[in-house]
């Protein structure tokens, strides 16, 4: 049993190392209308510790619960009854990462962009808000129709400009 747990931890560590240095929200795909546990991976790749991460919650998503844990605190911002951002506070030393979780009810099918704002002990910030392929990309989760198919792209005449 201990060997299996150790092997799983090594696999997860290697998997997360391959994902790169930016903030990642998983899963990368989930079903519309589902209750989903999301995990936020926050690395510190530079020489200055991270001290907080603010995650903007995409429109249409309803956060039901934010998990508490040892060694960190969190705050939420609300617009009415809806949580619009979560800020976790924890020192994450260089070359380390932290995992935070929350449970949410998924919106309708489409791409959710997770904009994140990482603050460091020296007061500097990185805003993970860019498009895929940019220097500071936001993590993206694709919400699909139950059964695993993404919605069809609308024809050009259906776009609202």
N, C-alpha and C positions, 0 to 999 in steps of 0.2 A: 504494500500500500504506500509506504513512504517513498519507494522508488518511483512509483507512478506519479505521486504528487511532485517530486523533485523534477521528473522528466517534463511534466506539464509546465512547471514554473520556468524551466530552461526554454521550452518551446515558446511560451508567452513572451519571455524577455527577448528572445531572438526575433519573434514576430514584430514586437513593438519597435525594436531597433531598426528593422527594415522599413517601417512606416515613415521614418523621417523625424525631423526635429520639431515639426509644427504640432499645434493642438489638434487632436483627432477625436471626433465623436463617433462612437459605434453603437449599434450596427450601421453599416453603410446602406442597408436596404431594409425596409419594414413595410408591413401591410397597413393600408388605410383603415382608420377606425380602431386599430389594435391598441391595447394597453401594452406599452413597451418600456423595458428598463434600458436606459441609455447610460453609457460609460464615457466619461471625458478623460482623456489622457493628456496630462500637462507635463512636458519635459522642460528641463533647464539645460540647454546646450552650451551656453556661454560660461563666463567665469564669475558671474554674479547670480546669487540665489533669486529664484522667483518668490514673490510673497503673496500674490493673489491672482485670480483669474475671474473675469466677469464674462459670462456667456449670455448672449442675447438669445431669447427664445423666439423662434420663428412664428410669424402670424398664423393663427389657426391651431397651433399646438397648445394643449392644456396640460401643464405640469400638475401632477397629482401629489407627488411626494418627493422630497429631496432627502437622500440618505445621510444620516449623521455618521461620524466616524471619529476615531482617535487621532489627535494631532492636528485637527483643523476645525474651523468654524465656517458657517455660511450665512449669508443674508440674501433675501429676495426683494426685488422691486416689483410692485404690482400696479396694474392699471385696472381699477375696479377690483374684481375678484380674480383676474387673470395674472399669473406670474409672467413678467416680461423679461426678467433677467435674474440670474443667480450669480452671486459672487462668493467664491470659496477663498479662504485665507489660510495659508499654510506656507512655511518655508520649505522650498524644494531646492536642495543644494545642487550645484553644478554637476552635470553628468547623471543626475537622478531624475525620476519622474514620479508623479502622483496620479492616482485614479480616483475620480469622484463619480457618483452615480445619482440618477434621479429617474423617476417613473413618470411617463406622460401618456396622454391619449392622443394618438396620431390624427392629423388632419386628413383632408382629401388627397388623392394622388398628386404627385409633383415632386420637385426637388426642394429640399429644405437646406438653406445655407445657414450654418452655425457661425455667427460672427463672435469672435472671442477677443478679449483685451487682457493681455498678460502684463503684470506689473512686477518690476524687479526691485531688489533692496536699495539700489542706487537712485530710484525714482524714475528710471527709464521705462518705456512701455513698448510692446510690440502689439500691433493691431492685426489679428488674423482675420481679415475681412475681404481679401482679394478673390479673384476668380481662380479656378483650377489652373495650375501651371504658372501662376504668378509667384513672386518671391515670398509673399505672406498670404497663402491661400486660406480661405475659410473651409472648414470641413463641410462635406455635403452628405446628406442622407436622402436617398430616393424613396419616396413613399409610393408603393405600387398597389394596384387593385389586388384584392385577395386572390392568391394563386400565382403571384409573382410576375405579372406583366405591368410594365409602366404604361401610363396613358399615351395614346397616340398624339403626336404633335399636331396642333391645329394647322389647317391650310392657311396660306397667306391672307386670303380674304377674311379670315376669322380673327385676325389679330386686331387688337385695339391700339391704335396709335395716338 
